[in-house]
Amino acid sequence: MPDRIITLCYRKIIDISATRPWEKLVFDDTYQEFRMQAQLYNQERRFRSFGELLQHAPGAEQLHFLVSAAARGYLQQLNGVVPDIVNNLGKHFLTFSKFQFEIINSDLLDKSRHQVAINFYADPLVWHETIDNFLFVSAKTEAVGEVLTHLMQLQPYLSIYSLQKPE
């Protein structure tokens, strides 16, 4: 049977409830960057929320990209490994080379309303089968012989982003 190649996407949401140091740093720095970059679109200080800026300030959709600069250094600290996702042995194994940063919500005067998401797009995997609520996968490789596999549980915010159909 030809290999079924999948790309997984994990959406990590970071907000005021962040408990891990890495998440807290991303939260704090992206909030500060949001406040700084929002000044460009809110020079008269008429708007308070990210939603208001998107609705009334031309070009404010660029804030996603502009604020992402504050998260990029922290993403490099992950060394290409998707956070939170482990195999059934409790080991991180899922690697990524692409991500997308998004501001979900924010407020210039209320830090507790700041919420961002980072979508991690995993490197391609071979999807062997699904066993109950586990995916049985391995790294996409041209190697012949033994291939290391992983059994990973499906969980919230983890999705099969794309499927490459066998030819």
C-alpha positions as CSV (number, residue, x, y, z in Angstrom):
1,M,0.0,0.0,0.0
2,P,1.4,3.4,-0.9
3,D,2.3,5.8,1.9
4,R,-0.3,8.3,3.0
5,I,1.6,11.5,3.9
6,I,0.0,13.9,6.3
7,T,0.8,17.3,7.8
8,L,-0.5,18.0,11.3
9,C,-1.4,21.4,12.6
10,Y,-1.3,22.1,16.3
11,R,-2.9,25.4,17.5
12,K,-1.4,26.7,20.7
13,I,-3.4,29.4,22.4
14,I,-1.6,31.6,24.9
15,D,-3.5,34.0,27.2
16,I,-3.4,35.3,30.8
17,S,-3.8,31.8,32.2
18,A,-0.4,30.8,30.9
19,T,1.6,28.9,33.5
20,R,4.8,27.8,31.8
21,P,7.7,30.3,31.7
22,W,8.0,30.1,27.9
23,E,4.3,30.8,27.5
24,K,4.4,33.7,30.0
25,L,7.3,35.3,28.1
26,V,5.4,35.0,24.7
27,F,2.3,36.4,26.4
28,D,4.1,39.4,27.9
29,D,6.2,40.3,25.0
30,T,3.5,40.0,22.4
31,Y,1.2,42.2,24.5
32,Q,3.9,44.8,24.8
33,E,4.6,44.6,21.0
34,F,0.8,44.9,20.3
35,R,0.6,48.0,22.4
36,M,3.6,49.5,20.6
37,Q,2.5,48.6,17.1
38,A,-1.1,49.5,17.6
39,Q,-0.1,53.2,18.0
40,L,0.5,53.3,14.2
41,Y,-3.1,52.5,13.6
42,N,-4.6,54.4,16.6
43,Q,-2.8,57.8,16.6
44,E,-5.8,59.6,17.9
45,R,-6.4,56.9,20.6
46,R,-10.0,56.4,19.5
47,F,-9.9,52.6,19.7
48,R,-9.2,50.3,22.6
49,S,-9.5,46.7,21.3
50,F,-7.9,44.7,18.6
51,G,-11.4,44.1,17.1
52,E,-12.1,47.9,16.9
53,L,-8.7,48.4,15.2
54,L,-9.5,45.7,12.6
55,Q,-12.9,47.2,12.0
56,H,-12.0,50.9,11.8
57,A,-8.3,51.3,11.1
58,P,-7.1,50.7,7.5
59,G,-4.2,48.3,7.4
60,A,-4.6,47.0,11.0
61,E,-4.7,43.4,9.8
62,Q,-0.9,43.9,9.5
63,L,-0.8,43.7,13.3
64,H,-0.7,39.9,13.2
65,F,2.6,40.1,11.2
66,L,4.0,43.0,13.1
67,V,3.4,41.5,16.6
68,S,4.7,38.1,15.5
69,A,8.3,39.6,15.6
70,A,8.0,39.5,19.4
71,A,7.3,35.7,19.3
72,R,9.9,34.7,16.7
73,G,12.9,34.5,19.2
74,Y,10.9,32.3,21.5
75,L,9.9,30.0,18.7
76,Q,13.6,29.5,17.9
77,Q,14.1,28.3,21.4
78,L,11.8,25.3,20.6
79,N,14.5,24.1,18.2
80,G,11.9,23.0,15.7
81,V,9.9,20.8,18.1
82,V,6.2,21.3,18.5
83,P,5.4,22.0,22.2
84,D,2.8,20.0,24.2
85,I,2.5,17.1,21.7
86,V,4.1,13.9,22.9
87,N,4.0,10.3,21.8
88,N,2.5,7.5,24.1
89,L,6.0,7.3,25.8
90,G,5.7,10.9,26.8
91,K,8.5,12.1,24.4
92,H,8.3,15.2,22.2
93,F,8.8,14.0,18.6
94,L,6.8,16.2,16.3
95,T,8.9,18.7,14.4
96,F,7.9,21.9,12.5
97,S,9.5,24.3,10.1
98,K,6.4,26.5,9.5
99,F,4.2,28.4,11.8
100,Q,1.6,31.1,11.7
101,F,1.1,33.7,14.5
102,E,-2.3,35.2,15.1
103,I,-3.8,37.8,17.5
104,I,-7.1,36.4,18.6
105,N,-8.0,39.3,20.9
106,S,-6.3,42.1,22.8
107,D,-7.1,45.3,24.6
108,L,-4.8,48.3,24.9
109,L,-5.9,49.0,28.5
110,D,-6.6,45.4,29.8
111,K,-3.7,42.9,29.5
112,S,-6.0,40.1,30.7
113,R,-7.9,40.2,27.4
114,H,-4.8,39.6,25.3
115,Q,-4.9,36.2,23.6
116,V,-2.7,34.9,20.8
117,A,-2.4,31.7,18.8
118,I,0.5,30.0,17.2
119,N,-0.3,27.4,14.6
120,F,2.5,24.9,14.2
121,Y,2.6,23.0,10.9
122,A,4.4,19.8,11.5
123,D,6.9,18.3,9.0
124,P,5.3,15.6,6.8
125,L,4.6,12.2,8.4
126,V,3.6,8.8,7.1
127,W,0.2,7.9,8.5
128,H,0.1,4.1,8.9
129,E,-3.2,3.8,10.6
130,T,-5.5,5.0,13.3
131,I,-5.9,2.8,16.4
132,D,-8.8,4.0,18.6
133,N,-7.9,7.6,19.3
134,F,-4.2,7.2,18.4
135,L,-2.4,8.0,15.2
136,F,0.3,5.5,14.2
137,V,2.9,7.6,12.3
138,S,6.5,7.7,11.3
139,A,8.8,10.3,9.8
140,K,8.7,10.6,6.0
141,T,11.9,9.0,4.8
142,E,13.4,7.3,1.8
143,A,15.3,4.8,4.0
144,V,14.8,1.1,3.4
145,G,14.4,-1.3,6.4
146,E,13.5,-0.4,9.9
147,V,11.7,2.9,10.5
148,L,11.1,4.4,13.9
149,T,7.4,4.9,14.6
150,H,5.3,6.9,17.1
151,L,1.9,6.4,18.5
152,M,0.3,9.7,19.4
153,Q,-3.1,10.4,21.0
154,L,-5.5,12.8,19.2
155,Q,-6.2,15.8,21.4
156,P,-7.9,19.2,21.2
157,Y,-6.3,21.7,18.9
158,L,-4.4,19.0,16.9
159,S,-5.7,18.4,13.4
160,I,-4.7,16.7,10.2
161,Y,-4.0,19.8,8.1
162,S,-3.4,18.1,4.8
163,L,-3.3,14.7,3.3
164,Q,-1.2,13.8,0.3
165,K,-3.1,11.2,-1.6
166,P,-1.1,8.1,-2.8
167,E,-0.6,8.1,-6.6
